[in-house]
Each structure stands twice: as C-alpha cells, then as structure tokens.
Amino acid sequence: MQTHIVPVGFDYDRLIAPLVREHLEVDRVILLEGAVGSEANVEYSRNLAEKLEKDYRNLLGAETERVVVADVYDYDAAFEQAFALINAELDRADDAAVWVNISAMPRTVSFAFATAAHSIMVEREEDRQRVHTYYTVPEKYLETELAEELRKQRDLLDDVVEAVDDDDLAKRVDDRHGAAEDLLDEFDERGTTIGAKEVGGSHVVELPVALFSNVKPFEEVILFTLGEHGEFESVSELAHELARELGEEYTDSFRSKVIYNVDRLGPGGKGYIEQEEHGKSYRTRLSRIGELWVRAHSGDEDDELSV
C-alpha cells in the first residue's frame, strides 16, 4: 500500500507529474485543502484539488480522499494533523508506505508535514524506511512571464486609447491601463507578495525542530500532566500532583524519581521540558517541542497512564 499525502496550493504539475513520469506505485492519495485565505485563493485551490482528484483516479487508478486543513498558518495544528495522518496510514498495513509531497501549500503546512514525518521516523525506528518526504522542482515559474505579458498589454492599451472615439470605451481602456500600471509597479518593487501578515499575534511563525525521541511511560505521564496543568512552581509541586493522579504515596523516593525524569526530559536531555529558576525552586513547564509532543500524542493518553 503506497499512500501519497499531497498538500494542494496553486500547483498542478508538481503534484502529479513526478508520479506519472517516475512510474511510481500510487494506491491511495490524501489531498489537503486549505480553508483559510482570500475567497479567490480558496476557490482556486479547491478547483485544483477537484482536478487532481479526478486525474489521480483516471491516470494512476488511485483511491483519493480530500482532507481540510482548517488554518494553513497554524503550524502546531498542522503538525498535529500530519502526525495523526501519517501514523494512521502506516498502521493500515505492515507493508504500507507513506510519501509526503511538500512542493505546494504555504510553508507552514509543508514544514509541519515534513517535520512530523521525520519525527515519526525517529519514534518508529523500525518503520523508518516506510516514510518518505519529497519535493519537485518546477521547470519554470509563471509569475515573471505573466508580468511580461501584462507589460505588453499595458503598452497595447497605450496605443488603443489614442484611437478610441467613444468616451465611455476610452475611460474603460484608461482604467484598465491604470490598473495594469499599478500592479506592475508593485511587482517591480516588491516581487510576488506584498506585506507581512500577522498570525496569532505575531509576524513571525516559529517552526521548531521536533524530532521526537522515544519516551518512557513515566515520562509520558509527566508530559501529559504538564500539558493539562501548564506550569508548576516547583518540581516538588509537580511531584505532589503526579502522586495524587497516580494514587501513590508522596515520598522522598517518589520525589527523586520525578526529579530524575524531569532532568531527562529537560534541556540537557530530550528537550521537552524547560525550567526557570526562581528562588530555591524551578518553575517547570513544557517547551515548545514538548507542547507539540503532547498535542501529537493526546489521542494515546488514555492508554498510557499506567506506569
């Protein structure tokens, strides 16, 4: 079973041509559609997904499924979705392989899916050869060709407006000439995009490196507890909460066990926990990568609470 996960942006050839030309086996395709953006962008991407869905079936005989990415700029949610999707496909069969095409869609989604794939390779070492990420280089970009064609149309409108006798038509031609001129000025000054959009209260969307390590059962309980409660003022406070949740007696031995495992999960270990010194204690909370780990594994929490 060969499954290809394909985020759909504004590309067509790069999402299907390599599979056809390389004669790759394709049994199943999951098309990811973005639901955030301008109405025109969302509609354009949806139309491409419909065309790809038909062509994957007709040209490759593949089963297809379309999945919505609710917010293409939410890296954490995209990572969680990718982690669940890839694991689910791997679990379909012992010989299942997953291929993730990162050629299209906003970088947040592409990076999230690529990093999730790499993290799964680390966690499921025995399945490492069954997970693949790939990118296809375009033969050419259309933006510059479109700009050059628009320049020619603008110059043609210069000539047309001089020869038009109808005042209404002359105004319409002049309006189109002005719109083309403004768009070309922006393209020459700024390239293919404009501005910097604020997402989640910031103009910077951090893309953390999240290559997960294998986590032992008691470490899992610590991470899920931090995920549920947020920050603890000290490791002792965390240990008290863990003892209460696990129904164990709080002893020096239990506290030492918590300290040891928190150290293993901290900056000098797996990097899932960060601590801030305050007085004689250390405020303890999940790091950004720890938060991603909890989000990605939250569906397994109920099965992992025994130690």
C-alpha positions as a printed Julia matrix, in Angstrom:
307×3 Matrix{Float64}:
   0.0    0.0     0.0
   1.63   3.22   -1.22
  -0.06   6.37    0.14
   0.83   9.89   -1.01
  -0.12  12.86    1.18
  -0.33  15.94   -1.03
  -0.94  19.48    0.3
  -2.68  21.39   -2.52
  -1.72  25.01   -3.11
  -1.63  26.67   -6.53
   0.36  23.97   -8.36
  -0.82  21.12  -10.54
   2.14  19.62  -12.44
   4.41  19.26   -9.41
   1.75  17.28   -7.56
   1.1   14.63  -10.18
   3.76  14.77  -12.93
   6.57  13.15  -10.85
   4.34  10.2   -10.0
   3.42   9.64  -13.65
   6.89  10.22  -15.09
   8.68   8.12  -12.45
   6.09   5.34  -12.78
   5.66   5.31   -9.01
   3.14   2.99   -7.42
   0.24   5.01   -6.03
  -2.59   3.17   -4.27
  -4.03   5.98   -2.2
  -3.81   9.79   -2.24
  -4.8   12.2     0.54
  -5.29  15.72   -0.81
  -5.01  18.51    1.76
  -7.07  21.63    1.07
  -6.6   24.95    2.85
  -9.7   26.63    4.24
  -8.1   29.99    5.14
  -7.2   32.81    2.77
  -8.97  35.04    0.3
 -12.14  33.64   -1.24
 -10.44  33.59   -4.65
  -7.41  31.68   -3.33
  -9.52  29.09   -1.5
 -11.72  28.59   -4.57
  -8.71  28.26   -6.89
  -7.1   25.68   -4.61
 -10.4   23.77   -4.33
 -10.74  23.63   -8.11
  -7.2   22.29   -8.42
  -7.95  19.64   -5.8
 -11.01  18.52   -7.77
  -8.94  18.24  -10.96
  -6.17  16.36   -9.16
  -8.69  14.01   -7.55
 -10.04  13.02  -10.98
  -6.6   12.66  -12.56
  -5.16  10.58   -9.71
  -8.06   8.19  -10.23
  -8.01   8.17  -14.03
  -4.25   8.25  -14.66
  -2.99   6.27  -11.67
  -6.01   4.3   -10.54
  -5.56   5.63   -7.01
  -8.16   5.85   -4.27
  -8.43   9.51   -3.26
  -9.53  11.35   -0.14
  -9.76  15.1     0.43
  -8.95  16.48    3.89
  -9.34  20.11    5.02
  -6.52  21.97    6.79
  -8.53  24.43    8.88
  -5.81  27.09    9.18
  -2.81  26.88    6.84
  -0.87  29.3     9.07
  -1.3   27.34   12.31
   1.92  25.31   12.42
   1.09  23.44   15.64
  -2.32  22.3    14.4
  -0.88  21.28   11.03
   1.86  19.3    12.8
  -0.71  17.52   14.96
  -2.83  16.73   11.9
   0.21  15.47    9.97
   1.35  13.28   12.86
  -2.06  11.64   13.1
  -2.47  11.2     9.33
   0.94   9.64    8.73
   0.67   7.27   11.7
  -2.82   6.2    10.61
  -1.6    5.38    7.12
   1.37   3.41    8.45
  -0.98   1.43   10.68
  -3.17   0.39    7.73
  -0.85  -2.5     6.84
   2.59  -3.83    7.7
   3.8   -3.04    4.18
   2.17   0.41    3.97
   4.46   3.27    2.92
   3.73   6.99    3.16
   5.07   9.62    0.76
   4.66  13.3     1.71
   4.88  15.81   -1.14
   5.98  19.2     0.25
   6.1   21.08   -3.08
   2.94  23.17   -2.6
   0.78  24.91    0.01
   2.11  27.57    2.45
   5.47  26.76    4.06
   3.85  26.36    7.47
   1.94  23.3     6.25
   4.81  21.89    4.17
   7.32  22.24    7.03
   4.84  20.87    9.57
   4.22  17.76    7.5
   7.92  17.27    6.72
   8.92  17.65   10.38
   6.11  15.35   11.53
   7.31  12.72    9.05
  10.87  13.0    10.37
   9.64  12.78   13.97
   7.72   9.6    13.21
  10.87   8.15   11.63
  12.64   8.68   14.96
   9.8    7.37   17.13
   9.06   4.37   14.9
  12.61   3.39   14.07
  11.52   0.01   12.74
   9.3    1.8    10.19
  11.85   4.42    9.13
  12.12   3.05    5.59
   8.36   3.32    5.13
   8.18   7.12    5.45
   9.37   9.44    2.68
   9.24  13.2     2.06
   9.89  14.65   -1.37
   9.95  17.91   -3.33
   9.63  18.53   -7.07
  11.44  21.43   -8.76
   9.29  23.32  -11.29
  10.52  23.61  -14.86
   9.63  27.31  -14.83
   7.77  29.91  -12.8
   4.85  31.74  -14.41
   4.96  34.95  -12.36
   7.64  36.68  -14.45
   6.03  35.55  -17.7
   2.68  36.89  -16.55
   4.31  40.21  -15.65
   5.98  40.48  -19.06
   2.71  39.69  -20.8
   0.97  42.35  -18.7
   3.61  44.9   -19.78
   2.79  44.16  -23.43
  -0.94  44.54  -22.75
  -0.3   47.85  -20.99
   1.68  49.13  -23.98
  -1.1   47.99  -26.31
  -3.66  49.88  -24.23
  -1.5   53.0   -24.65
  -2.0   52.75  -28.41
  -5.67  51.76  -28.21
  -6.77  54.66  -26.02
  -5.41  57.14  -28.6
  -7.54  55.59  -31.34
 -10.81  55.26  -29.41
 -13.54  57.78  -30.26
 -16.12  56.52  -27.77
 -15.63  58.36  -24.46
 -17.04  55.54  -22.33
 -14.82  52.97  -24.02
 -11.82  55.28  -23.74
 -12.41  55.6   -19.99
 -12.67  51.82  -19.59
  -9.42  51.32  -21.51
  -7.73  54.03  -19.45
  -8.93  52.38  -16.2
  -7.52  49.02  -17.29
  -4.25  50.71  -18.27
  -4.01  52.33  -14.83
  -4.74  49.07  -13.03
  -2.07  47.26  -15.05
   0.42  50.05  -14.38
  -0.22  49.93  -10.61
   0.11  46.15  -10.49
   3.37  46.18  -12.45
   4.79  48.91  -10.19
   4.02  46.74   -7.13
   5.5   43.66   -8.81
   8.73  45.5    -9.74
   9.06  46.97   -6.25
   8.0   44.04   -4.06
   8.13  40.83   -6.08
   5.33  38.26   -5.97
   3.99  39.03   -2.47
   3.03  42.13   -0.52
   3.38  42.91    3.17
   3.8   40.67    6.21
   0.63  39.22    7.73
   0.19  38.96   11.5
  -0.73  35.43   12.57
  -1.54  34.56   16.17
  -0.43  37.98   17.42
   2.97  37.87   15.72
   4.51  38.41   12.31
   6.92  35.54   12.98
   5.67  31.95   12.82
   8.32  29.91   14.59
   8.98  26.49   13.07
  10.52  24.38   15.85
  12.63  21.34   15.11
  10.59  18.47   16.54
  12.48  15.23   16.01
  10.87  13.26   18.84
  12.74  10.75   20.97
  11.27   7.59   22.44
   9.51   8.47   25.7
   9.19   6.06   28.61
   5.78   5.52   30.28
   6.52   7.59   33.41
   7.96  10.37   31.25
   4.7   10.32   29.28
   2.69  10.84   32.47
   4.86  13.85   33.36
   4.41  15.39   29.92
   0.65  14.88   29.86
   0.36  16.32   33.39
   2.29  19.42   32.36
   0.14  19.67   29.26
  -3.01  19.57   31.38
  -1.93  21.93   34.16
   0.52  24.22   32.38
   3.24  25.45   34.74
   4.25  24.21   38.2
   6.04  26.49   40.61
   8.48  23.72   41.55
   9.33  20.11   40.79
   8.01  19.22   44.26
   4.62  20.7    43.36
   4.66  18.66   40.15
   5.58  15.53   42.12
   2.67  16.1    44.56
   0.25  16.37   41.62
   1.66  13.23   39.98
   1.37  11.26   43.22
  -2.25  12.38   43.58
  -3.15  11.46   39.98
  -1.41   8.09   40.16
  -2.74   7.25   43.63
   0.77   6.85   45.03
   2.2    7.99   48.34
   4.34  11.11   48.11
   7.73  10.08   49.48
  11.32  11.23   49.07
  11.84   8.26   46.77
   8.9    9.27   44.57
  10.06  12.91   44.5
  13.57  11.78   43.48
  12.05   9.7    40.69
  10.21  12.77   39.39
  13.33  14.96   39.58
  15.35  12.33   37.68
  12.77  12.03   34.91
  12.26  15.8    34.65
  16.03  16.15   34.17
  15.9   13.52   31.41
  13.13  15.49   29.73
  14.81  18.87   30.22
  17.17  20.97   28.08
  20.12  18.68   28.75
  18.1   15.64   27.71
  15.19  15.31   25.32
  14.26  18.98   25.39
  10.54  18.53   26.11
  10.6   20.48   29.4
  12.01  23.89   30.24
  12.7   25.26   33.71
  13.15  28.76   35.08
  14.98  29.29   38.35
  13.11  31.29   40.93
  14.37  31.35   44.48
  15.36  27.84   45.5
  12.87  26.27   43.12
  12.46  25.84   39.37
   9.27  26.73   37.56
   8.62  23.76   35.31
   6.63  23.74   32.07
   6.6   22.2    28.61
   8.93  23.56   25.97
   7.51  24.35   22.52
   8.59  20.9    21.33
   7.05  19.36   24.46
   3.76  21.06   23.63
   3.93  19.6    20.12
   4.63  16.15   21.55
   1.58  16.36   23.83
  -0.66  17.58   21.0
   0.56  14.85   18.68
   0.11  12.08   21.28
  -3.02  13.28   23.07
  -5.11  10.56   21.46
  -2.94   7.9    23.12
  -3.11   9.41   26.62
  -5.8    7.13   28.0
  -3.78   4.07   27.01
  -0.54   5.28   28.51
  -1.35   6.25   32.1
  -0.15   3.06   33.78
   3.44   3.03   34.98
